[in-house]
């Protein structure tokens, strides 16, 4: 699967740049949203303890962790695109 992605990124520099921009935007939006939600979730748990966990705060926390994985994937796609573009620019 990674080979397919690498081939796609090497097709055209403009396509790689567009994918890089989309990945950067996704990463940025996800991390900002997750930070706000995670801080509110942890504050809710700190204030209400076990009741908060029974009301769904634990499930929401697990969902936020899954969102962090999505942000990490977006970051990795961004870095892969960056690597391809830098290699292309510095090739002699």
VOBA-1610 file (N, C-alpha, C; in pm, whole numbers, padded with zeros to 5 digits, always signed):
BEGIN
Unk+00082-00119+00000Unk+00000+00000+00000Unk+00087+00126+00000Unk+00195+00123+00078Unk+00282+00240+00083Unk+00347+00265-00052Unk+00373+00159-00127Unk+00434+00175-00259Unk+00341+00249-00354Unk+00211+00224-00341Unk+00112+00293-00424Unk+00112+00442-00390Unk+00118+00474-00263Unk+00120+00614-00219Unk+00247+00683-00269Unk+00360+00615-00257Unk+00488+00673-00303Unk+00483+00698-00453Unk+00430+00604-00530Unk+00418+00624-00675Unk+00328+00742-00707Unk+00217+00754-00633Unk+00125+00866-00654Unk+00194+00999-00627Unk+00276+01004-00523Unk+00343+01129-00489Unk+00451+01167-00589Unk+00503+01070-00661Unk+00606+01099-00759Unk+00551+01129-00899Unk+00419+01124-00915Unk+00360+01146-01048Unk+00385+01289-01096Unk+00347+01386-01016Unk+00361+01525-01056Unk+00382+01611-00933Unk+00470+01708-00942Unk+00502+01793-00826Unk+00380+01873-00781Unk+00299+01918-00874Unk+00181+01998-00836Unk+00081+01914-00758Unk+00062+01790-00800Unk-00028+01700-00728Unk+00024+01674-00587Unk+00153+01653-00575Unk+00213+01632-00444Unk+00194+01755-00356Unk+00210+01872-00413Unk+00193+01996-00338Unk+00048+02012-00290Unk-00047+01978-00375Unk-00189+01987-00336Unk-00220+01889-00223Unk-00170+01766-00236Unk-00191+01666-00130Unk-00127+01714+00000Unk-00010+01773-00012Unk+00059+01827+00105Unk-00024+01937+00173Unk-00082+02024+00094Unk-00166+02131+00149Unk-00290+02078+00218Unk-00352+01977+00160Unk-00471+01917+00221Unk-00434+01848+00353Unk-00322+01777+00352Unk-00277+01709+00474Unk-00243+01809+00583Unk-00178+01920+00546Unk-00144+02023+00645Unk-00270+02086+00704Unk-00367+02114+00619Unk-00493+02172+00667Unk-00565+02075+00760Unk-00572+01949+00720Unk-00638+01849+00805Unk-00567+01835+00939Unk-00435+01830+00937Unk-00358+01819+01060Unk-00383+01939+01150Unk-00380+02058+01093Unk-00400+02180+01171Unk-00537+02184+01236Unk-00640+02158+01157Unk-00776+02163+01211Unk-00799+02055+01317Unk-00747+01935+01292Unk-00766+01827+01387Unk-00697+01855+01520Unk-00575+01905+01516Unk-00502+01926+01641Unk-00564+02038+01723Unk-00607+02145+01658Unk-00670+02255+01732Unk-00800+02207+01795Unk-00882+02137+01718Unk-01010+02087+01769Unk-00989+01986+01881Unk-00896+01897+01863Unk-00871+01795+01966Unk-00819+01859+02092Unk-00732+01959+02081Unk-00681+02027+02200Unk-00794+02089+02280Unk-00885+02159+02214Unk-00998+02221+02284Unk-01089+02116+02348Unk-01122+02014+02272Unk-01211+01910+02324Unk-01145+01830+02437Unk-01017+01800+02423Unk-00947+01723+02525Unk-00936+01801+02656Unk-00906+01930+02646Unk-00897+02009+02768Unk-01034+02021+02836Unk-01141+02036+02759Unk-01275+02042+02817Unk-01313+01907+02878Unk-01278+01798+02810Unk-01308+01664+02860Unk-01236+01638+02991Unk-01109+01669+02997Unk-01032+01645+03120Unk-01080+01735+03234Unk-01120+01858+03201Unk-01176+01947+03303Unk-01307+01891+03357Unk-01392+01839+03269Unk-01519+01778+03308Unk-01495+01658+03400Unk-01398+01576+03365Unk-01366+01459+03448Unk-01311+01504+03583Unk-01226+01606+03583Unk-01167+01654+03709Unk-01274+01712+03801Unk-01372+01779+03745Unk-01477+01840+03828Unk-01580+01738+03879Unk-01614+01640+03797Unk-01725+01552+03833Unk-01685+01407+03857Unk-01562+01373+03835Unk-01509+01240+03868Unk-01579+01125+03799Unk-01619+01026+03880Unk-01676+00902+03827Unk-01809+00925+03755Unk-01885+01024+03801Unk-02013+01054+03736Unk-01987+01097+03591Unk-01885+01175+03570Unk-01851+01220+03435Unk-01813+01100+03347Unk-01738+01008+03404Unk-01699+00890+03328Unk-01820+00806+03291Unk-01916+00794+03382Unk-02038+00717+03352Unk-02126+00789+03251Unk-02116+00920+03244Unk-02199+00998+03151Unk-02140+01004+03010Unk-02028+00939+02988Unk-01975+00932+02853Unk-01841+01000+02832Unk-01783+01056+02937Unk-01655+01124+02920Unk-01544+01026+02882Unk-01551+00905+02932Unk-01449+00805+02898Unk-01459+00767+02750Unk-01581+00750+02702Unk-01602+00717+02560Unk-01556+00832+02472Unk-01585+00954+02514Unk-01540+01070+02438Unk-01388+01080+02439Unk-01325+01048+02551Unk-01180+01049+02561Unk-01117+00950+02462Unk-01175+00831+02453Unk-01125+00731+02357Unk-01143+00783+02214Unk-01254+00848+02187Unk-01276+00907+02055Unk-01174+01015+02023Unk-01139+01094+02123Unk-01037+01197+02103Unk-00901+01135+02074Unk-00871+01025+02140Unk-00746+00955+02111Unk-00744+00903+01969Unk-00858+00856+01921Unk-00869+00812+01781Unk-00848+00930+01687Unk-00898+01046+01724Unk-00876+01167+01646Unk-00729+01205+01641Unk-00658+01180+01749Unk-00514+01205+01750Unk-00442+01115+01650Unk-00489+00993+01636Unk-00431+00902+01537Unk-00455+00957+01396Unk-00574+01009+01373Unk-00603+01072+01243Unk-00513+01192+01217Unk-00488+01272+01320Unk-00397+01387+01306Unk-00255+01339+01276Unk-00215+01230+01340Unk-00082+01175+01315Unk-00068+01127+01171Unk-00172+01063+01120Unk-00169+01017+00980Unk-00159+01137+00886Unk-00234+01243+00915Unk-00226+01364+00833Unk-00085+01422+00835Unk-00023+01422+00952Unk+00113+01474+00964Unk+00211+01388+00885Unk+00195+01257+00892Unk+00285+01169+00818Unk+00270+01187+00667Unk+00148+01207+00619Unk+00126+01234+00477Unk+00194+01365+00439Unk+00180+01467+00524Unk+00246+01595+00500Unk+00397+01578+00489Unk+00456+01505+00584Unk+00602+01485+00584Unk+00647+01403+00463Unk+00568+01306+00421Unk+00603+01228+00302Unk+00604+01317+00179Unk+00504+01402+00167Unk+00500+01495+00055Unk+00618+01591+00059Unk+00649+01638+00177Unk+00763+01729+00192Unk+00892+01661+00146Unk+00909+01538+00187Unk+01030+01463+00150Unk+01040+01447-00002Unk+00929+01411-00063Unk+00929+01392-00209Unk+00962+01523-00279Unk+00902+01633-00235Unk+00927+01762-00300Unk+01070+01809-00277Unk+01123+01792-00158Unk+01261+01833-00131Unk+01359+01747-00212Unk+01334+01618-00218Unk+01419+01531-00300Unk+01416+01572-00447Unk+01298+01606-00494Unk+01283+01648-00633Unk+01356+01780-00659Unk+01350+01872-00564Unk+01414+02002-00582Unk+01566+01996-00572Unk+01617+01903-00491Unk+01762+01896-00470Unk+01831+01791-00555Unk+01756+01723-00640Unk+01814+01623-00730Unk+01904+01692-00831Unk+02017+01632-00858Unk+02111+01693-00954Unk+02110+01621-01084
//
